[in-house]
Amino acid sequence: MNTNVGELLGARGTVRETTKRAQIAAWVTTGLFVMVMTLSGVLYLVGPEPIVARLSALGYPLYFLKLLGVAKLLGVVGLVVPDRPRLREWAYAGFTFDLVAAVVSHTAVGEASHAAQPLFLLGIMTLSYVLRHRMGGTK
């Protein structure tokens, strides 16, 4: 097997460029996810009528909205606090449970079309996790 790093990275790529691209991709996906979850957490705490109605349609009590709002904002803190890899792992796990539960809840009440958004966010979060984990998990 006679493969060199240049062949693996392409004609123009270097290890440094590839690492830089991975770091940028990690921060972009994490930043996007953090922004969406921050907005979601704040909206859950404020409780505008459309969100309250959506949660009621899923069969959840109103207090669950506030609980999820606080949990999402704490999870966001866990993702952005530097040098706390264990906290970050717990935050990613919590968001995974939240998003999977959202998909299952929407599907269970016959509103599978509403599962697209949490599935999309689960994909963004997974990409963020994988890219950050490849960078060493502490960045």
C-alpha positions as CSV (number, residue, x, y, z in Angstrom):
1,M,0.0,0.0,0.0
2,N,1.8,3.1,-1.2
3,T,-0.5,6.0,-0.2
4,N,0.9,9.2,1.0
5,V,-0.8,12.0,3.0
6,G,-1.0,14.2,-0.1
7,E,-3.1,11.7,-1.9
8,L,-5.4,11.3,1.1
9,L,-5.9,15.1,1.4
10,G,-6.1,15.9,-2.2
11,A,-3.8,17.9,-4.4
12,R,-4.2,21.2,-2.6
13,G,-4.9,20.1,0.9
14,T,-2.5,19.9,3.7
15,V,-2.8,18.5,7.2
16,R,-3.0,22.0,8.6
17,E,-5.7,23.1,6.1
18,T,-7.7,19.9,6.8
19,T,-7.5,20.4,10.6
20,K,-8.5,24.1,10.2
21,R,-11.5,23.1,8.1
22,A,-12.5,20.5,10.6
23,Q,-12.3,23.1,13.4
24,I,-14.3,25.6,11.4
25,A,-17.0,23.0,10.6
26,A,-17.1,21.9,14.3
27,W,-17.6,25.5,15.5
28,V,-20.2,26.3,12.8
29,T,-22.3,23.2,13.5
30,T,-21.9,23.8,17.3
31,G,-22.7,27.4,16.9
32,L,-25.8,26.8,14.8
33,F,-27.0,24.1,17.3
34,V,-26.4,26.3,20.3
35,M,-28.3,29.3,18.7
36,V,-31.3,27.1,17.9
37,M,-31.3,25.5,21.4
38,T,-30.9,28.8,23.1
39,L,-33.9,30.3,21.2
40,S,-35.9,27.1,21.9
41,G,-35.0,27.2,25.6
42,V,-36.0,30.9,25.9
43,L,-39.3,30.4,24.0
44,Y,-40.1,27.4,26.3
45,L,-39.6,29.6,29.3
46,V,-41.6,32.5,27.9
47,G,-44.3,30.1,26.7
48,P,-46.0,31.8,23.7
49,E,-49.4,30.3,22.8
50,P,-48.3,28.4,19.7
51,I,-45.7,26.5,21.7
52,V,-48.1,25.9,24.6
53,A,-50.7,24.5,22.1
54,R,-48.1,22.3,20.5
55,L,-47.0,20.8,23.8
56,S,-50.6,20.3,24.9
57,A,-51.3,18.4,21.6
58,L,-48.5,16.1,22.5
59,G,-50.2,15.4,25.9
60,Y,-47.6,16.9,28.1
61,P,-48.4,19.1,31.1
62,L,-47.7,22.8,31.0
63,Y,-45.0,22.7,33.7
64,F,-43.0,20.4,31.3
65,L,-42.4,23.4,29.0
66,K,-40.5,25.3,31.8
67,L,-38.6,22.2,32.7
68,L,-37.5,21.7,29.1
69,G,-36.6,25.3,28.7
70,V,-34.3,25.3,31.7
71,A,-32.8,22.0,30.6
72,K,-32.0,23.3,27.2
73,L,-30.4,26.5,28.5
74,L,-28.3,24.4,30.9
75,G,-27.3,22.1,28.0
76,V,-26.2,25.1,26.0
77,V,-24.0,26.2,28.8
78,G,-22.6,22.7,29.0
79,L,-21.7,22.9,25.3
80,V,-19.9,26.2,25.4
81,V,-18.0,26.1,28.7
82,P,-14.4,25.5,27.8
83,D,-12.3,22.6,29.2
84,R,-15.2,20.6,30.6
85,P,-15.4,17.5,28.4
86,R,-17.5,15.5,30.8
87,L,-20.0,18.3,31.1
88,R,-20.1,18.6,27.3
89,E,-20.7,14.8,27.0
90,W,-23.6,15.1,29.4
91,A,-25.0,18.0,27.5
92,Y,-24.8,16.1,24.2
93,A,-26.5,13.1,25.8
94,G,-29.3,15.3,27.2
95,F,-29.9,16.9,23.9
96,T,-30.0,13.5,22.3
97,F,-32.7,12.3,24.7
98,D,-34.7,15.6,24.1
99,L,-34.6,15.3,20.4
100,V,-35.3,11.6,20.2
101,A,-38.2,12.1,22.6
102,A,-39.5,14.9,20.4
103,V,-39.4,12.7,17.3
104,V,-41.1,9.8,19.1
105,S,-43.7,12.1,20.7
106,H,-44.7,13.7,17.4
107,T,-44.8,10.4,15.6
108,A,-46.9,8.8,18.5
109,V,-49.7,11.3,18.2
110,G,-49.8,11.0,14.4
111,E,-47.9,14.1,13.5
112,A,-44.8,12.6,11.9
113,S,-44.4,15.7,9.7
114,H,-43.5,17.6,12.9
115,A,-40.6,15.2,13.5
116,A,-38.5,16.6,10.7
117,Q,-37.2,19.6,12.7
118,P,-35.9,17.5,15.7
119,L,-34.5,15.0,13.2
120,F,-32.6,17.7,11.4
121,L,-31.3,19.2,14.7
122,L,-30.3,15.7,15.8
123,G,-28.2,15.5,12.6
124,I,-26.6,18.9,13.2
125,M,-25.9,18.0,16.8
126,T,-24.4,14.6,15.8
127,L,-22.1,16.3,13.3
128,S,-21.1,18.9,16.0
129,Y,-20.3,16.0,18.4
130,V,-18.3,14.0,15.9
131,L,-16.3,16.9,14.7
132,R,-15.5,18.2,18.2
133,H,-14.7,14.7,19.4
134,R,-12.2,14.4,16.6
135,M,-10.6,17.6,17.7
136,G,-10.0,16.2,21.1
137,G,-13.2,17.1,22.7
138,T,-11.8,20.0,24.8
139,K,-11.9,22.7,22.1
